Amino acid sequence: ILREIRDMCLKSIVNLVKSLCVSIVLGTIKMLQFLLSIKAARPPKIHLHNNQPAMIESRNKKKVKESPSIIQHKERGNRCIANDTVLELMSSPDLLYYRKLTTVDGCYHISCLTSNQVWVSDGHNLILTNTKGFPLHYVKNLCSDLSNGLHTVNNEGELIYIDKDKNINKLSTDMKTITKFIKRTNSRWKPQCVYLSPFTGDLLVGMYREKPRTGKVTRYNQSGQETQTIQHYNTGRGLYSDPIYITENKNLDVVVSDNNRAVVVTERGGRHRFSYTGHPSGSGLWPCGICTDTLSHILVCDGYSNTLQMIDKDGQFLSNLLINSKKMGEPFSLSYDVNTHRLWVGSWDSKLCVFKYITRQGDLTDENTQPPLRDALSSSTQASEFAWDFMLTDEPFHYTLDREDIL
C-alpha cells in the first residue's frame, strides 16, 4: 500500500511539473507578444524613407529567382549554392548584430569572408575579425595612404588587397602565403580599389592619375592578365575623376563610387549607362562604400546625409534603406553576403553592424536562423531576438542589447 501511495505521489508531482513548464512557456510567449505590441507602437530607430510607395512597388517588382548557375559562395573552401527560391525585400530592415571595434580606427572598408568573419581596414590596418570583435589575423603591408576599397575576397576565400607599394597581393586561406597577383608597372596610375566578381571571377581595379586628374577601371582575368579598360564616354571625355570604391552588379554592370560626387555605372562592355548624383537628382552625393545585392539593387553610403541609399539597376532611387540609426552611426563601408543575404555596414567611428533586409518568400527561416516559432514571434524587435536567443540558441548575432533598443 505504501508503494502504491508513493507511486501516486510521484506521478502527481511529475504531472504538476509538466503543467508548470507549459504555463511558463505560454507565459513567455505572451510576454514576447506584448513586447512586440509595445515596440510596434513606438517610432522605429531604423526605418524606411518617407517615399514608402516606391519601396513597396519595388518589393512587388523585384522578386527574382536565384540562379544556382550564378549565385555561388564559398565559406572556407566549401561551395554553398543558393536554393532556387524567390527573394523579396522586407518591409523594414532588422538589426541582427552590433559591435564597436577597438582594433581599428574606423571601418573604412569591409569584405565579408564568412557569415561571422569579416576583413576590416581603417586606412592603416587590415584585420580579420569575427562577430565577437576578436581579431583573428593582421595584414602588415597594406597600402597606408588610402582609406578606400583596398581589399576583396575571391570565391576560394583568399584575400586580395593593395599593398604599400601599390601592388595587388593575394593572401591564401592558410593566412601564411602571400603572392604578388598584379605588379604595378606604371608609376603614373595608382590602384585605389579592388573587387573580385563572384559571377565572372574577374578582378576589377579602380585607378587614379594625378596629372591630368582622371580615373579608369581595369579588368584582369583569373591569371592576372589585363583584359579590359573602362575610361571614356563615347565622346572621349573621361568617365571617372577619382574611383574610390568599386563593385559589379548581377547583370554584370560595373558600379563605381567616384569621388567626383557620383555613382558611375557602365555596362559589361564599358558603355556608360547612368550616373547617380543623389535624390532628388543633382541634390548632392558623397558616395563612399558601395555594394549590390541578389535583387540587383545598388546600395551606397552617402557621406553628406549619413544615410544608406538604395537605387535599382537603372539608377532609380528607391529608398533611404537605413536612416536615424544610433547603432549604425555614420555609414561608410558595405559588404553584402550572398550566402545569407545579410548586409554588413561599417561606420566612421568603428561600429560594425549586420542587417537583414531580404527574405525568402514563403519561407520564415533561412540559413543560420532559428525555427519558425521564433521567427513568427521575433519580427524586428531586439527584445524578442534577445529573449529567444537566450533560450534557444548560441548564435553569435543578437547578443548586444541596450536599454534604448527596448524603449
N, C-alpha and C positions, 0 to 999 in steps of 0.2 A: 504493500500500500504506500509506504514512504517513497519507494522508487517511482511509482506512478505519479504521486504528487510532485516529486522533483522534476520529472519529465514534463508535466503540465506547466509547471512554473517556468522552466527553461524555454518551452515553446512560446509561452505568453511574452516572455522577455524579448525573444527574437522577433516576434511579430510587432512588439512595441517599438523596437529599434528600427525596424524596416519602415514603420509608419512615420517615425520621426525623420528619417532620412528623406522620404518622399516629400514630407512637409517642408523640409529645409530647401530642397531643390526647387519646389514650386514657389516658395517664398523668394528665393534668389532670382528666379525668372521674373516674377512680378516686380521685384525691386529694379532689375535692369530695364524692364519696360517703362517703369516710372521715370528712371533716369533719362531714357530716350525721350520721353514726352517733355521733360524739363529742358533738355538740350535743344529740342526742336523749337521750343517756344522762345529761345534766345537767339539774337543775331549771330551767325557763324563768323568765326575769325577768318576762315579761308572760304571764299565764295566766288561765284562766277560774276563776270561783268554784268552791268545792267542790261546789256544787249543780249538777254537770255533767249529771245525767239530765234536769233541767228544760231545760237548754240544748239537749241532743240532741233532746228531744221537740219543742222549739220549732223546731229545724232541720228536723225531718220535717214539721211542720205548716205552717211559714211559707214554703214555696216558692210563689212567686207569679209571675204573668206581668206584665211591664211593659207598660203600655198606651201605644202611641205617641200616643194622643189625650190622655194625661195627662202622661206624663213627658217634659218638654221642657226644654232647657237651651241657653243661648246663650253662646258664647265669643267675645268681641269682635265681636258682631253676627252671628255665624254660628250658625244654629239647628242643634243636634245632637239628633236624636230617637233615643231608645234603641231598640235592636232588640227584637223580640218574642221574648225568651229568658227562660228560667227562672233565677231567682236563689236563692241559698241562703247560709246562714251557713257560714263556715269553722270548722274545729274549734278554731282559735286565731287571734288576730289577728297580722298581720305588721307590724312597724315598717318603713316604707318610707323615711322621711325624718326627720331630726332637726337642729335648729339652735337655738342660743342667740342671740336677737336682742339687738343692742346699741342699737337705735334707739328702743326703748320700755322703760318701767319696769313690765313685767308685761303679759301678754296677757289683758286683761280681757274683750275681745270680739273675735271674728274673723268675717269674712264672705268666703267663698270667691268669687273672681271668675272665675278660670280654673283649669285643672289645675295651674298653677305660679305663680299670683299670688293674693294674699290681702290684704284690708284688716285691719289690726290696730290696736286702740286700748288705751290704758292709763289712761284717765280724764282725761288732759290732751292727749295727742297721738293723731292718727289718720293712719296711713301706709299706703301701698300698697307691699308688699314682694314679692319673688319667692322662690323656694326656695333661692336662694343668699344670702338675707339682705340683698340690696341694696335700699335704699329707692328707690321709683320716683316717689312723689308724696306730698305732705303736705297735709292739710286743716287750716287755721289756726283756724277759728272754731267748733271743736267745743265742745259742752257740756262744761265742765271740772269740774263739781261732782258728777259721777256716774261710776261705773265699771260701768255696766250694759250691756244690749244696745242701744247707741246708734245702730247703723247696720245696713243691709241692702243687698242688691244686687237689682235687678229683672232681668227677662228680657232686657233690652236691654244689660245690663252697666253701667247707671248706678248710682251710689252714692246712697243715701237715708240721711240722718243728722239727728240732733237738734243744732241749733247752740246757741251760748251764750245766746241769747235764748229758748230753748225752742220755736223754730220748727222745722219739718221741711223740710229743703232737699234739692234734687236736684242732683247733680254729673254733668254729661254725660260721655260717654266720651272726649271730647277733653281732659278734665281742665282745662277753661278756663271753661266756662259753668256758673254756679250759679244756680238758680231756686228761689224760695220755693214749695214744694209745698203746705204747710199752715201757715197763720199761727196762732199761739197767740192765742186770743180770750178765754179765761177764765183769769184770773190765779190762781184757786184750784186749778186742775188742772194738774199738771206732767207732761208726757210723759217717760217713763223708758226705754222700749224700743220698738223697731220691728221689723216683719218683713213682707217682701213675699212674698205667697203665689205660688209658681210655678204653682199649679193654677187659681186664680181671678183673679190679677192684683190682688187687693185688698191694701191696706196695713193691717196690724193694729198698733195703738198701745196699749201698756200705760201707764196714767196713775195718778197718785198725788195724794191730797189730804191735807194735814196735819191739819186740824181740821174734822170728826172724821176720824181716821185711817182711810182706806179707799182702795180702788183700783177701777179699771174697765178694760175693753178696748173701744176704739172702732175700728170698721171704716170704712175710706174706700175709695171706688172709684178707678178709674184717673184720674178727673178731679179727685180731691181732695175729693169730696163725702162727708160723713158718711152712712153707710147703716145702721149698727147700733151699739148699745151693750150690752155684756155686763157686768152689775154685781151682780145679786142672785140668790140662790136663789129657788125658788118661794115660800118663806115670807117673802121680803122681806129676809132677812139678807144682808149683803154677802158676795160670793164671795171677794174679794181684800182683802188687807191692804196689800201693797206689791209690785206686779208689777215684777220687775227684768229678766226675760228672757222672750221670747215666740216661739212658732213655731206652725206648723199641720201637722197630720198628713195623710197621703194620703187618709184618709176624711173630711177637712175638719173634724176636731176641732180646737179651739183649745187649745193647751197652754201653760201659764204657769208659770214659776218664781216662786213667791210667797215673799217674804222672811219670811213668817209660817210658814216651815218646812214647805212642802208644794208638790207639783206639782199644780196645779188644772187639770182637763180638762173642757171643755164641748163639747157638740155644735155643729154649724154654726148652729143656731137660738138658741143661748145657754143651753140647758138643761144643768145640772150633771150630768156623768156619774160622775166619781170624783175623789178627791184621794189622791195617793200620798204617804205620810209616812215611807217608808223600809222596809227589810227587816231583821227582821220588822216587820210593821205597827206603827206607833207607836214604833219604836225611835229615832227622831230622824233628821232630814234637814235639811241646809242646802243647798237646791237653788240652783245657780249656772247656768252655761251649759247650754243645752238645745237639742236638735235631734231630728228624726225622720229615718228612712231609707226607702228604697224598699219595705222589708218591713213598714212601718207600726210599727216599733219606736220607742219613746221612749227617748232617751239623755239622761241628766242627770248633771252633775258634782255630787258631794256634798262640800261643804267640811268636813264633820265627819270623814269617814273617808278623804278624799283618794282616792276611787275614782270610776270612771265606771260608773254603774249602767244596766242595760238592763231595761226593762219592756215588756210587749206593749201593744197598743192599748186593752186593757181594764183596765190597771193591775196586771197580774200580774207580779211580779218574776221575771226570767229569769236574770240573772247579773250579777256584777261583771265587766263586759267587760274592764277593764284594772285590774290591781292590782299592787303591788310593782314599780313601774317607776321605776328610777333616771333613765332618759332623760326620762320624762314629767314627773316631779316631782309637784307638786300641781295636778291638772287644774282649770281654772276656766272655760274657754270652749270652745265646739264649733261646727263648721260642717261640714255633710255636702254633698259634691259629687255631685249627682245624675247628672253626666255620667260620672264614673269610679267611683262608688260607694266613694269613699275618704273617710275621716273625718279632719278637721283638729282637732287638740287644742292649745289654748293653756294655759299654766300661769301661776301667780302670779309665778314668777321668770323670765318672758320666754322660756321654752322653747316652741318650736313643733314639733309632731310631726305626721306623716301616717301613718295606719294603714289597712291593708286588712283587712276582716273579712267582706266579702261577695264571693262569686264567682258566675260563671255556671255553672250545672250543665252538665257535659259539654263545657265549653269551657275549656281550660287558659289561654287568653290573653284579655285584654280590651284596651280602648284604652290606649295608652301602655305596654304591656308588651312583652316580647320573645318570640322564637319558642318553640314547645312544648318543645324540648330544654332550654332554660334554665329554664323553669317546672318541668319534671319533676324537675330536679335541685335547684332552689333551696329549695323549701319555705319555712320561716320563718327560716332562719338568715341572719344578717348576713354571715357569712364568704363563703358561696356567692353571695349577692347582689352583694357587693363584687367577687368574682373575675369573675363573668360580666359585670358592668357594665364592668369594666376591659377585658375582651377584646372585647365585642360592641357596646357602646352608649355614647352620651354623654348618656343620660337624666339629668336634674338630681337625681333621687332617689338614695338608696343610697350617697352618697359620704362620709358621715361615719361612720367606723368606729373604735371604741375597742377596746383590748385586752380590756376586760371583756366586750364583746359576743361575742368568740370563746371566752373562757374561761368 
